[in-house]
Amino acid sequence: MHFISFSTFLIFFLVASPLSSETSVEEEFFNILSSHKFFSASFLQRTNNNEQERNIHGKIIADRSGRFKLNYFKPLNEIIFSDGKDLYRYDSELDQAYVQPLDDLFKETPLGLFVLSTEELKQFLSLDWCKDLKSYMRCRLTSLKDRSFVKEIIVEIKEKVIHQLSYRDTFNQNVTLIFNNPSIEKIAPGQFQVIIPKGTDIVSFKNTLE
């Protein structure tokens, strides 16, 4: 069985005390997200599909301008990044890079939580509930679109920073990203840069008429 990667990106009910009111919950949740002007962390991505599990380690950096960089370590060995306009996927082992316009990609994957504005997020995500579990807050979001790659997203927040998110996609895969040492400190622009070596086979899906 093949697993779908995060780029093709990125549950349950517990007995807990709900937060005070729907309005304050939504305000608090989106205020926390908007405070994430930058986000960086190492992570473990766990994908479950038909009782099979795949674990991959990596690193992520992102900002609200639409830039991000995902480094996937072995066995995937891929770098997925964006300059805010196009999406790049670089495979060093195959010496190939794929380029495509972002379009509405961020509205189809959990990456939107780290790169879109609060106003944009509210246009395609509905906050269903949040639960205060003392040491952290857990919230469930679902897509407002009839057809979306991600059916639901569960976000866990500790000390006003995202520490974990889980989602279920249209392939019925359950994906969990556990962030280690997450930070919302400023990220220098140079850290988003990826130099693709000369001679790399570039496959572009951009409209050649543009």
N, C-alpha and C positions, 0 to 999 in steps of 0.2 A: 504493500500500500504506500503510495506517494504522499508526502506531506506538502501542503502548500505553504510557501514562505510568507513571512510577515508582509512583504511588499505586494504580494499577488492578491507588498503590502502593499499585528499588533493587534443569577446562578442558583442561587439558593436563598432561602429565607431563614433567618435566625431570630430567636427570641431576644429582643433587645429593646431599649427605649428609643422611640422615634424622637427626632428633634422637634422643637416646640411648634412650629407651624410651617406649612408648605412654602409660604412666602419667604420666611427667614432662612429656611433650608436652601432654597434656590439661590438666594442672595449670598449666603455664606459659601456655598459650593462654588459658584461662579466667581466670587471675589477671590477665593483661594487660587482658582485657575488663572485669573487675570494677574495675580501677583507673581506667577511664574513667567516673568519676562524672558528668563533663560532657564534651561533645564539640562543637567548632565548627570550621568550615572553609569555604572557598569550594571549588567543585568544577566539574569538567567531566563531564557525563554523556554517554556515547557509546552509542548504541543501534544495533545491527546486526540487520537483518531482511531475509532473502532478498537479500543483497548490496547492500542499501541502508543508508546510514548517516545518522544524525541526531545532531547535537551540540548540547547545551544547557548553558549556564552557570548557576550558582546558588550559594546559600549554605545551610548547614545549622547548626542548633544543636539540642542534645538533652541530656536528663539522665535519670537512672535512675528518676525518679518517673513516667515515661511522657509527659513533655512534650517536644515537638519543634516546630521550625518550619523548613519548606523554602521558600525563596524561589527560584522559577524565573524567570530573566530572559527577554528576548525570544528567540524568538517566542512562547513559551508564556505568559509573564506571569501566573503563578499563585502563590498562597501556600497551602501545605498545612500545617496546624498542628494540634496537639492539646493539650488542657489536662489530659490524663491520663485523661479519661473519654470524650470525644467527639472525632471527627475532623472537621475543617473544611477545606473547599476553597473558596478565594475567588478569583474571576476578576474583576479590576477593569474589564477591557474590556467584559465582558458584564453587569457590575453584578449578579452572581449569587454566592451562597454556598450550598454544600451541607453539610449536617450529618448525621452518622450515628454510631451508637455504635461504639466501638473494637472491642468483642467480642474476637475472636482475630486482629485485623488484624496485630498485631506478630509473631504466630507464622506469618504468611503472607508476610512481606516481610523484606528485610534490615534494615529499620529496627529490628527486634528486637535487633540487635547493640548498639545504642546506648541503648536504653530499658529493656530487660528485665534482671532479675537473672540471675546465673550459674545459679541453681537452675532458673529458668524456661527459660533457653536450653537447658539439658541435657534438658529434657522434650520438646523437639521438634526438636533438632538433634544430629546425630552428627558427631563430629570424625573424619574418615576418615584424614587424614594431615597432617603438617607437614614442611616441608623447610627446612633452614637454608641459605640462599643467600648467606652471609657478610654482605652489607650489609643484608639483610632476611630475614624469615621469611614463607613462603607456606604457607597452610593451606587445606584443602578440607573443607567441611561439606555434609552432605546432610540433607534433612528425614526425620524418623522417621515422618511421617504418610504414609499410602498416597496421599492426594490433597493436593497442595500447589501453590500458585501458583509457588513457586520450587523448582526441581529440585536445584540445587546452588549453593553460594556459595564463591568463592575470595577469601580475605582476605590482603592483604599488609601486614605490620607492620614499621615501621622505628623503631628507638629506642623500642620499647614503645608506639607509637601507630599506629593504623590509617591508612595512606596511600592504600590503594586497595582496592576490592572489585569483584568481577565476579559476575554471576549469570546463569543461564539459566532462563527461565520457561516456563510451559505453552504459550505462544504461539511457542515456539522462538526467542524474541528473546534475543540476547546483550547484556547491559547492563553497562557498566563505569563506575564512578565513580572519578575521579582527584581526590584531595583536595589542595588547596594550602594550605600553612601550617596544618595541623591542630593543634588545641590541646585540652588536657584541663583548662584552667584553669576556675575557677568562673564560672558564668554567672548574672548577676543575674536574678531572676524577671521583672522588667519587660521584659526582652528577648524573652520568649516571647509577650508580648501583641500582639495584632493587633486594631486598631480597624476594624470593618466600618462603612462610612458608612451613615447613615440613608437609607432609600429603596432599599437593596439588596434584591433579590429573594432571599428565604431559602427554600431547598428542604430540608425535613427528612425524613430517612428513619428517624427515631426512632419507636419504638413509642408511639403516641398513648394507649395504655392505661396506660403507666407513670405 
